[in-house]
Amino acid sequence: MISRRSLLRAAAGTGVLAVASGALNTPASAAPSAGQWSGDVSANGWRIDPASVTVHRVEGSAASLGLRRGDAGAVLLHVARRWHYEIAALDTGEGGGATGHLTRRTVGADFESNHLSGTALALHPTAYPLKGSEGLWPHQEAIVRDILADCEGTVVWGGDLTPVKVSHFHIAVRPGDRTLAKVAARLDPGRTTAPRTQTAGTVADPASPPRRTKARRLERAQGN
């Protein structure tokens, strides 16, 4: 298991430190259950269908993970990409790397079932396990808030859930959501011709006033 300090060292090694319509209401006060997930739909409303999942490589890294094809996978891949560039590398072997689609139905909280539909990922899950006491440093949490703002409310962070899981992110809107489609089109490198602001060489500053304002507005809108 790695601590925030070792994650910070890993991030330094990369040279980069620096509410959507149809959203699901998942308050931090909710009491998720644990055990075997028996449904054919994950907690966020997406059908569990292994055929809809494919392997994605995290740009700029050697890490890859299974995610839902289409908009959900494109948005989650952006989350993983920014974490890799700005918080800590996902391909060093530390912290558990990155986990996407899972077929094992044992869950410690309802939101972990979203891995079954390929609509969730965990970044450094052994460093930040379910109910873990280790949190992000303030500047790292600011980056996460900025990533969530990029996603315009279509993604929920496990640091805002109960029980807490800092490594966890999942899609927070239903299939077919128009905001998800719009965000995916903007963030997917294969679908946009707009200049890229989140690459290994060019990272937007999460501390800039406009981006901080956007992140704080989303945090309030999601009830945190």
C-alpha positions as CSV (number, residue, x, y, z in Angstrom):
1,M,0.0,0.0,0.0
2,I,1.3,3.5,-0.8
3,S,0.6,6.7,1.0
4,R,-0.1,10.2,-0.2
5,R,3.6,10.9,0.2
6,S,4.6,8.1,-2.2
7,L,1.9,9.1,-4.6
8,L,3.2,12.6,-4.6
9,R,6.7,11.4,-5.4
10,A,5.3,9.3,-8.2
11,A,3.4,12.3,-9.6
12,A,6.5,14.5,-9.3
13,G,8.3,11.8,-11.4
14,T,5.8,12.5,-14.3
15,G,6.8,16.2,-14.2
16,V,3.1,17.3,-13.8
17,L,2.1,18.7,-10.5
18,A,0.5,21.5,-10.8
19,V,-25.1,18.9,-12.8
20,A,-26.0,17.0,-15.5
21,S,-29.6,16.3,-16.7
22,G,-30.7,12.8,-15.6
23,A,-28.0,12.6,-12.9
24,L,-28.5,10.0,-10.2
25,N,-28.8,11.3,-6.7
26,T,-26.3,9.3,-4.6
27,P,-26.0,11.3,-1.3
28,A,-23.1,10.8,0.9
29,S,-25.5,9.8,3.7
30,A,-26.9,6.8,1.8
31,A,-26.2,3.5,3.5
32,P,-25.0,1.0,0.8
33,S,-25.3,-2.7,1.4
34,A,-22.6,-5.3,1.0
35,G,-22.5,-8.8,-0.3
36,Q,-23.3,-10.5,-3.6
37,W,-24.8,-8.3,-6.3
38,S,-27.6,-10.3,-7.9
39,G,-29.2,-7.9,-10.3
40,D,-28.7,-7.6,-14.1
41,V,-28.3,-3.8,-13.7
42,S,-25.6,-2.1,-11.7
43,A,-26.4,0.5,-9.0
44,N,-26.2,3.4,-11.4
45,G,-28.7,1.9,-13.8
46,W,-26.5,0.4,-16.5
47,R,-27.1,-3.1,-17.8
48,I,-24.5,-5.7,-16.9
49,D,-23.3,-7.0,-20.2
50,P,-19.7,-8.1,-20.7
51,A,-20.1,-7.8,-24.4
52,S,-20.5,-4.1,-24.1
53,V,-17.1,-3.8,-22.4
54,T,-13.7,-3.4,-24.2
55,V,-10.1,-2.8,-23.1
56,H,-9.0,0.8,-23.2
57,R,-5.4,2.0,-22.8
58,V,-4.8,5.0,-20.6
59,E,-3.1,7.6,-22.9
60,G,0.5,8.3,-22.0
61,S,0.8,5.2,-19.9
62,A,1.2,1.4,-20.2
63,A,-1.9,0.9,-18.1
64,S,-5.1,-0.5,-19.6
65,L,-8.5,-1.4,-18.2
66,G,-11.9,-2.7,-19.3
67,L,-14.6,0.0,-19.7
68,R,-18.0,0.3,-21.3
69,R,-17.9,1.1,-25.0
70,G,-19.0,4.5,-26.1
71,D,-19.7,7.6,-24.0
72,A,-19.3,6.1,-20.5
73,G,-15.9,4.6,-21.3
74,A,-14.7,7.8,-23.0
75,V,-15.5,9.9,-20.0
76,L,-14.0,7.5,-17.5
77,L,-10.9,7.2,-19.6
78,H,-10.5,11.0,-19.3
79,V,-10.6,10.7,-15.5
80,A,-7.9,8.0,-15.6
81,R,-5.8,10.0,-18.0
82,R,-5.8,13.1,-15.8
83,W,-5.1,11.1,-12.6
84,H,-2.1,9.5,-14.3
85,Y,-0.7,12.9,-15.5
86,E,-1.5,15.0,-12.5
87,I,-1.8,12.9,-9.4
88,A,0.2,9.7,-9.8
89,A,1.2,7.3,-12.5
90,L,-1.0,4.3,-13.0
91,D,1.6,2.0,-14.6
92,T,4.3,1.9,-11.9
93,G,2.9,-1.1,-10.1
94,E,2.3,1.0,-7.0
95,G,-1.1,1.4,-5.3
96,G,-2.9,-1.2,-7.4
97,G,-2.8,0.6,-10.7
98,A,-6.2,1.0,-12.3
99,T,-9.2,-1.3,-12.1
100,G,-12.2,-1.1,-14.5
101,H,-14.6,-3.8,-15.4
102,L,-15.0,-6.7,-13.0
103,T,-17.0,-9.9,-13.2
104,R,-16.8,-10.9,-9.5
105,R,-20.1,-10.0,-7.9
106,T,-18.9,-9.5,-4.4
107,V,-19.3,-5.9,-3.4
108,G,-18.5,-4.0,-0.2
109,A,-20.9,-1.2,-1.2
110,D,-23.6,-0.9,-3.7
111,F,-21.6,1.6,-5.9
112,E,-18.9,-1.1,-6.4
113,S,-21.5,-3.0,-8.5
114,N,-20.9,-0.4,-11.2
115,H,-17.7,-2.2,-12.1
116,L,-19.9,-5.0,-13.4
117,S,-21.4,-2.8,-16.1
118,G,-18.0,-1.3,-17.0
119,T,-19.1,2.1,-15.8
120,A,-16.7,2.5,-12.8
121,L,-13.0,2.6,-12.2
122,A,-10.7,2.5,-9.2
123,L,-7.4,4.3,-9.4
124,H,-4.7,3.1,-7.0
125,P,-7.4,1.0,-5.2
126,T,-5.0,-0.7,-2.7
127,A,-3.7,2.7,-1.7
128,Y,-7.2,4.0,-1.2
129,P,-9.5,1.0,-0.4
130,L,-13.1,1.0,0.6
131,K,-13.5,2.7,4.1
132,G,-9.8,3.5,4.0
133,S,-8.5,6.3,6.3
134,E,-5.9,7.6,3.8
135,G,-7.1,10.6,1.9
136,L,-5.7,12.8,-0.9
137,W,-3.6,15.9,-0.2
138,P,-5.5,19.2,-0.6
139,H,-3.8,20.0,-4.0
140,Q,-4.7,16.4,-5.2
141,E,-8.3,16.8,-4.1
142,A,-8.4,20.1,-6.0
143,I,-7.3,18.2,-9.1
144,V,-10.1,15.6,-8.6
145,R,-12.6,18.4,-8.2
146,D,-11.4,19.9,-11.5
147,I,-11.7,16.6,-13.2
148,L,-15.3,16.2,-12.0
149,A,-16.0,19.7,-13.3
150,D,-14.6,18.6,-16.7
151,C,-17.2,15.8,-16.6
152,E,-20.1,18.2,-15.9
153,G,-21.8,16.1,-13.2
154,T,-21.8,12.9,-15.2
155,V,-19.2,11.3,-12.8
156,V,-19.3,10.8,-9.0
157,W,-16.2,10.5,-6.9
158,G,-16.0,7.9,-4.1
159,G,-14.5,10.4,-1.8
160,D,-18.0,11.9,-1.6
161,L,-19.7,8.6,-0.9
162,T,-20.4,6.6,2.2
163,P,-18.6,4.4,2.8
164,V,-15.7,6.4,1.4
165,K,-13.5,5.1,-1.4
166,V,-11.1,7.7,-2.6
167,S,-9.9,5.6,-5.5
168,H,-13.4,5.2,-6.9
169,F,-15.2,7.0,-9.8
170,H,-18.4,6.0,-11.6
171,I,-20.9,7.3,-14.2
172,A,-23.7,9.1,-12.4
173,V,-26.3,9.3,-15.2
174,R,-28.4,6.8,-17.0
175,P,-27.7,5.3,-20.4
176,G,-28.6,7.7,-23.2
177,D,-28.1,10.9,-21.2
178,R,-27.5,13.8,-23.5
179,T,-25.0,15.6,-21.2
180,L,-22.9,12.4,-21.1
181,A,-22.9,12.3,-24.9
182,K,-21.9,16.0,-25.1
183,V,-19.1,15.6,-22.5
184,A,-17.8,12.4,-24.2
185,A,-17.6,14.1,-27.6
186,R,-15.6,16.9,-26.0
187,L,-13.2,14.8,-24.0
188,D,-12.6,11.8,-26.3
189,P,-9.4,12.4,-28.3
190,G,-10.8,10.4,-31.2
191,R,-13.9,12.5,-31.6
192,T,-12.8,16.1,-31.1
193,T,-10.8,18.5,-33.3
194,A,-10.6,21.1,-30.5
195,P,-7.2,21.9,-29.0
196,R,-6.4,19.4,-26.2
197,T,-5.9,21.0,-22.7
198,Q,-5.3,17.8,-20.8
199,T,-2.3,16.0,-22.2
200,A,1.1,15.0,-20.9
201,G,2.6,18.3,-22.1
202,T,-0.3,20.7,-21.6
203,V,-2.3,20.6,-18.4
204,A,-4.9,23.3,-17.6
205,D,-4.3,24.9,-14.2
206,P,-7.0,23.6,-11.7
207,A,-6.2,26.6,-9.5
208,S,-7.2,29.2,-12.1
209,P,-10.2,31.2,-10.8
210,P,-12.6,30.2,-13.6
211,R,-11.9,26.5,-13.1
212,R,-12.1,26.7,-9.3
213,T,-15.4,28.4,-9.5
214,K,-16.8,25.7,-11.9
215,A,-15.5,23.0,-9.6
216,R,-17.0,24.5,-6.5
217,R,-20.3,25.1,-8.2
218,L,-20.5,21.4,-9.2
219,E,-19.5,20.3,-5.7
220,R,-22.4,22.3,-4.2
221,A,-24.8,20.9,-6.9
222,Q,-23.8,17.4,-6.1
223,G,-24.7,18.0,-2.4
224,N,-21.2,17.9,-0.9
